[in-house]
């Protein structure tokens, strides 16, 4: 199997793991939405290149989703997690996940009666 065939196989396996959905498991952005977030069209060309005088800039690697993980995760979420971990916030992130799971109702303001 060639490298390209292996990448397609990984992609389809990841989409299967995600229940047939090709979007980020965390934020639910599609690959096109992730590219748009970074300012690129689906073909990898900057969406407002002429407005900013950008020439010869193209998103050459369109691997903006991690299809090798348990679920697809986008580059935006990965950058957010990288930042949190670089700041030493991992214990707080884990505590926050536990809080969101175990004490969800306590995290929201009380509902007016």
SEDREN-359833 format. One record per residue (C-alpha): x, y, z. Coordinates in Angstrom, 3 decimals, m for minus. Example, Ala and Ser with C-alpha at 12.3 -4.5 7.8 and 13.67 -1.06 7.14 Angstrom:
BEGIN
PT        xx        yy        zz
PT    12.300    m4.500     7.800
PT    13.670    m1.060     7.140
***
This chain:
BEGIN
PT        xx        yy        zz
PT     0.000     0.000     0.000
PT     1.384     3.434    m0.912
PT     1.734     6.342     1.525
PT    m1.283     8.097     0.040
PT    m3.383     4.927     0.312
PT    m2.359     4.561     3.953
PT    m3.360     8.168     4.708
PT    m6.770     7.651     3.064
PT    m7.192     4.455     5.079
PT    m6.366     6.315     8.318
PT    m8.824     9.072     7.352
PT   m11.693     6.635     6.727
PT   m10.907     4.695     9.917
PT   m10.973     7.948    11.919
PT   m14.281     8.988    10.367
PT   m15.644     5.535    11.264
PT   m14.451     6.001    14.886
PT   m16.243     9.371    14.912
PT   m19.533     7.839    13.808
PT   m19.221     8.918    10.183
PT   m18.720    12.579    11.045
PT   m15.739    14.443     9.569
PT   m15.368    17.178    12.171
PT   m13.418    17.922    15.315
PT   m14.493    15.780    18.228
PT   m14.080    18.706    20.645
PT   m15.329    21.855    18.905
PT   m17.271    20.182    16.056
PT   m15.617    22.339    13.346
PT   m15.408    20.766     9.900
PT   m12.066    20.753     8.048
PT   m13.334    23.651     5.897
PT   m14.259    25.646     9.021
PT   m10.798    25.048    10.507
PT    m9.157    26.298     7.313
PT   m11.458    29.329     7.341
PT   m10.521    29.986    10.989
PT    m6.888    30.229     9.915
PT    m7.849    32.411     6.917
PT    m7.673    29.871     4.100
PT   m10.175    28.643     1.542
PT   m10.719    24.896     1.173
PT    m8.077    24.772    m1.588
PT    m5.417    26.168     0.774
PT    m5.280    29.666    m0.735
PT    m5.657    32.624     1.659
PT    m9.265    33.789     1.545
PT    m8.389    37.511     1.578
PT    m4.960    37.422    m0.064
PT    m5.465    40.417    m2.337
PT    m6.868    42.534     0.495
PT    m3.694    42.025     2.541
PT    m1.275    41.959    m0.388
PT    m0.376    38.319     0.156
PT     1.238    36.579    m2.757
PT     2.661    33.092    m3.032
PT     1.183    31.988     0.294
PT    m0.586    28.669     0.214
PT    m1.481    26.198     2.924
PT     0.660    23.420     1.496
PT    m0.066    20.804     4.135
PT    m3.786    20.504     4.595
PT    m3.485    18.187     7.577
PT    m5.503    20.433     9.860
PT    m7.233    17.482    11.543
PT    m5.532    14.733    13.568
PT    m7.038    11.637    12.038
PT    m4.551     9.375    13.834
PT    m5.963    10.046    17.301
PT    m8.871     8.256    18.982
PT   m11.175    10.861    17.459
PT   m10.460    13.598    14.906
PT    m9.184    16.758    16.630
PT    m8.613    20.018    14.749
PT    m5.515    22.194    14.744
PT    m7.373    24.950    16.634
PT    m8.185    22.672    19.573
PT    m4.709    21.159    19.495
PT    m3.172    24.647    19.705
PT    m5.465    25.499    22.619
PT    m4.435    22.346    24.476
PT    m0.749    22.927    23.650
PT    m1.028    26.397    25.175
PT    m2.750    25.124    28.318
PT    m0.152    22.407    28.807
PT     2.748    24.796    28.096
PT     1.384    27.084    30.815
PT     1.291    24.173    33.271
PT    m2.505    24.108    33.339
PT    m2.888    20.346    32.803
PT    m4.009    19.623    36.416
PT    m6.606    22.396    36.148
PT    m7.836    21.058    32.788
PT    m8.260    17.592    34.312
PT   m10.042    19.059    37.349
PT   m12.270    21.098    35.053
PT   m13.208    17.968    33.076
PT   m14.085    16.189    36.335
PT   m16.099    19.205    37.463
PT   m17.951    19.331    34.147
PT   m18.718    15.615    34.442
PT   m19.565    15.382    38.146
PT   m20.877    18.814    39.163
PT   m22.294    20.191    35.943
PT   m25.336    21.876    37.517
PT   m23.179    23.736    40.039
PT   m21.201    25.454    37.261
PT   m24.149    27.420    35.881
PT   m25.810    30.430    37.519
PT   m29.013    29.608    39.363
PT   m32.134    29.826    37.268
PT   m34.478    32.648    38.181
PT   m37.694    31.383    39.723
***
